[in-house]
Amino acid sequence: MTETKKKRINIIDLLVVLVVILLIVAAYVKFGKYNVKTEDSSQETITYTVDVYSVRDYTAQAYQSGDIVFDSLTGVNIGVIKDVQMTDAITYEPAQDGKLIKATNPYKKDLVITIETPGTVENNAYYANKSIELKVNSQKAIETKYAKTTGTISSINIECE
């Protein structure tokens, strides 16, 4: 006596097939034609300046030309320091009449750090290494292997390659 076995689809087999199909679709979306940002954007050199106010002298001294700068939040490389300008910090001190007067603090420094990075420009937005958006007047947490601080992006310039 021979019995014919009916082949039924197992739930686990069905789930495995669905997961494989989802992985294929995800790979297509990630690396395929929908990844317009990396295909349509051109690589350019972006130079931007970051103004840092009232940091300690030894923190200011830690920023040197040639150091690699990282985004503090993501750890992504956002450029190389090309120039550092340092001045005594400007503070406002209360006068005897209650008004604030402008004064310099020799124990604190103001910095203008010029950073150069490869990047892209898309729809009037600037991206360092295609991932970190740079905006004028925005706060940027920057760090090197020697120091970490926050500054304000004051200017952005591009050079087409």
VENBELSUL-V662073 format. One record per helix or strand. SS is the DSSP state (H for helix, E for strand). FROM is the first residue (numbers start at 0). LEN is the number of residues. Records with the same first field share a line. If there is no record, write none. Layout:
SS: FROM-LEN  FROM-LEN
This chain:
H: 10-21  35-5  56-6
E: 43-13  67-4  76-18  99-23  124-4  131-3  138-5  147-13
